[in-house]
Amino acid sequence: MTLDYLPWVRPAIYDERPCVRDERQALSYAQFAERVDAAAEQFAKLGVRRGSVVATMLSNRIELLVAMFAAWRLGAAATPMNPVFTATEAAHQISDSGAALVIVDESSQVPDDTATLPVSDMRMTPTGELAPVETAPGDLALLIYTSGSTGKPKGVMLSHANLDAMITMMGQQVAIDAVDHCLLVLPLFHVNAIVVSVLTPMSVGAQVSIQARFHPVNFLAAIEELRATYFSAVPTIYSHLLAAVQAGVSKDTSSIRLGICGAAPAPADLLDAVERTLGFPMVEGYGLSECTCAATCNPAIGLRKPGTVGIALPGQTVAIMAPDGSLVPAGERGEVVIQGPNVMVGYLNNDEATAATIGDGWLHTGDVGILDEDGYLRIVDRIKDMIIRGGENIYPKEIETVLQAHPDVMAAAVVGAQHDVYGEVPVAYAELNAGAKTDEAALREHCAQHLTKIKVPVAITILEALPTNAVGKVDKPTLRRNTPRISAPVKPRA
């Protein structure tokens, strides 16, 4: 019994070797394939067929992966959902995707008329009655819904060919093979977790261990106990791991050969501190759901450039585009654009957004970046995050980098506040390291030492914790909504 109906599967790997585990159970590859067949038989009896969509509304656990693979076993697509959605939030994704079935647990909130299957009722033993279903590379595999920070979440359509391309690219870039063991902690409704932490290791017969939620002490203990070899996480997780070790939490991370950092910009100082303190190399990458996860990554073997997000993955082209549509040379700033077999099919039920994003043959990311002479990409900021103060462009990431270089600051976020005179001015929010004693005035003085006057935040607020979204990124839309308009003219200190 194998999973060789998937275009990216290497069938020889399916044997008695360890495949996946969570806090409840551990399965070999053969056992996992058996569970997938059992669920697929059950889904078929509930009306799921080729071209259907199966939604999963579960926290990180093996059954989420079983349900996803069972959908593919039937020639259907999978759409993972945030398990803490309200019924209103869930209704949009269920309706927009046309989900024929939603796998839920006891805490799931869905509209009353939703066709659901409790995860506790999923079958575990197949009867063998399900006929083979051929899955073509161009078939829809995943519907990943964007965060919706600028409106209703959009369904990113990813085909099996997209997944195959990304798995191959990522595997080559970070040199993953059958002896690897990935410790998964990012939420499985996010494409990073699905591709980097599940599909890529499984495509070569490596192990995956699933953490339901992140806690730095438990995570460090799991590394030591399971002898994991790599993991992918966001900067916030690395900050908490670093703080835990610096506070005296014991750690044995000698089995980790590399840590992958993505989903949000990471300060070079943070990556350096993690390498020195936790004892393994860090590779930072960059991408988005629309390119099936990653576009660039610092190589596991070769030159890593701190402060950059690496080079284009094999098979992709990453370029910088001017507002007039021309590509600019190395060293010049512009929008990051991408081409490659990993670029999405389009947005579900949204031809207008699809045309605006990939209509000219390039995936427009909305990020501002610079490529150096060696092809390493540095992300400057989001186009929509840029602050225009009296006609001058200010990039929040530059200010955030300065703030995060302060020894008392764990994380920082800068947004634009509406201003009666200048249009917009920068304001900052900071989360301090445990036990730090600095204050807003000291942080402003720190900024004034490293930034020109117009870039110094007019206000800095210290928060117990920066708000984050479900993936761990700083929730800037919430910060913007809660930032009051400034009426008086502002003169930043020298």
Secondary structure, 3 states (H helix, E strand, C coil): CCCCCCCCCCHHHCCCCEEEECCCCEEEHHHHHHHHHHHHHHHHHCCCCCCCEEEEECCCCHHHHHHHHHHHHCCCEEEECCCCCCHHHHHHHHHHHCCCEEEECCCCCCCCCCCEEEHHHCCCCCCCCCCCCCCCCCCEEEEEECCCCCCCCCEEEEEHHHHHHHHHHHHHHHCCCCCCEEEECCCCCCHHHHHHHHHHHHHCCCEEEECCCCCHHHHHHHHHHHCCCEEEECHHHHHHHHHHHHCCCCCCCCCCCEEEECCCCCCHHHHHHHHHHHCCCEEEEECCHHHCCCCEECCCCCCCCCCCCCEECCCCEEEEECCCCCECCCCCEEEEEEECCCCCCEECCCHHHHHHHHCCCCEEEEEEEEECCCCCEEEEEEHHHCEEECCEEECHHHHHHHHHCCCCEEEEEEEEEEECCCEEEEEEEEEECCCCCCCHHHHHHHHHHHCCHHHCCCEEEEECCCCECCCCCECHHHHHHCCCCECCCCCCCC
